[in-house]
Amino acid sequence: FGRSWKVYRYFAYDCAATFPHVPRGPPRRIDDVVCESRYSDIEPSTEGEVIYRVLDPAIPIRDPYSPAIQGETQWVNHQGLNLGWEQEGRNLQGPAAGKLQSPGSQGPVHCAAATSTGANRAQTYAARRDAVHRTQRAQGLNCERCEDFYHDLPWRPAEGSSTNACRRCDCNEHSRRCHFDMAVFLATGNTSGAVCDGCQHNTMGRRCHLCKPFYYKDPSKDLRDPAVCRACDCDPEGSLDGGLCDGADDPARGLIAGQCRCKEHVHGPRCDRCKPGFFGLSAANPQGCQRCRCDPRGTVAEGSRCDPVSGDCLCKRLVAGRHCDQCLPEHWALSHDLPGCRPCDCDVGGARDNMCAMETGQCRCRSHIVGRQCEQVEPGFYRINLDHYTYEAEDARLHKGTVVEREPPVGRPASWTGTGFARVLEGSWVEFHVNNVPFSMEYDVIIRYEPQHPEPWKEVRLRVLRPSPVSPSSACGNTIPADDQL
């Protein structure tokens, strides 16, 4: 563009000297290229005009609609029209300017130009272009495009008093490269069409006015500050979109710069904590955390809460299990009561131990014992007391002892059995003859007595005399001689 022009007319003060190879005189046909001097003088006049008529009335035209004639007239609507200046006037007060206007054109075409003849022509032309660059920020051989970073408006030639100067891109000091986009220009109502390229400092957008994803605009900093965009501080496990935060304040949309957007069951400024009633923060969980599985019957107040990491529930005093859904050993009846469970209270004699079923409270009974607590004898059976095998001292063999009979009290149970007591003094003894034990097993020997003095007994000896040696295969096979001395 601009290197192979089609010449239409030459104008000079002295055509013979300036353009000796160009014919002079009025054109005889519309495509004649001639040199005219009638508009030129040594000193040009201010606001002077040079008139060029494409269809000169003095030239006869047989068919004004012929392709040749139409081709000659169409150039006046071409915005790439250029005026070349071969020589300045001698007393110019500013850069020379040419103006071409036609009643049928879309608008005027301007080209600021100033050159000199001879060897200095290229140098002067370059100086003239630099002047245009500085004022209109245009570049190119014929100022036909905008300078780099001056693409906010589409390039247009000057029109009348309007220079249509190229305008600087506004990239908020985060880029030095931009380009013009006509779609953007139209979308902004023909006010701005610049699109910044290569935004730096973690910015993006048409004007580098937005922060990149995972960064947000610091409200305390100017938009042009290199540190205006700060990294989001969101836990990727509990945040939506892998830790994306609000890029800038936007009250209308409810956005707060730097605010993390948590998953459904997560909270906290960084989205790094499970909400009450949830546990186990995980990036693989779309909701962030799992719901606590605590049994409300066995959990303390606010029973749906659990440890936010392990999921262990906080149980009542008599409740156990990770989910507080089990009673402690020897307890049953999980409920909303304050302790959470009730004691089994199994009968010491009728139950095998103090363990019971958690749901029913049923204790583990011995044979032919029934009832929840094993406190009842099965019909058809009877229960012997722990002191069923009772041997009365007054019926035993006494050595230096006497029998004391006693009448039972009236209105209350007696504290003894038999007819009374055997009085045993120091140095005396009582011998019991036992012959009705049904089978070998462990027995407890219990002595029931009433002291006659406030001082306790200092020493009492008990010796077991067996009728025969103990068989190693019997229930008492592990007995040693010392066991028979108490």
DAWOGI-V924044 format. One line per field, one symbol per residue. phi: phi as a letter, one per 30 degrees, with the letter a starting at -180 (. if undefined). A space follows every 10 residues. Layout:
phi=???
//
This chain:
phi=.icbdcdcac badbddddbd dcdcjddcbd cdcbcccdcc bdcdddhdbc cbcdcdddcd bdbdcdeddd ddddddccdc dbccccaddd bdcaddbcbb bbecddldbc adaabbdidd dddddddddd ddedcchcbj ebhcbddeib bdbddbddbh dddhddcddc chicacbabc bdddeddcii cabdbdciec iicajechcc cdeibbdddd cdeddecdcc ddccdddccd hijdcddada edcicbeidd cddecbbjec hcbddejbai eadddecjbc ddcddddccd ehdddbddcd iddccddccb jechcbddei baieaddedj bcddhddddd cdaccbdddc iddcddeicb jecicbcdej bbccddcddc bdddcddcbi bbcbdbdddc iaddcbbidl bcdbcdjcab ccccbbddad adbccbccbb dcbdddddab cbbcccdadd ddcddcdcdc edddcb
//
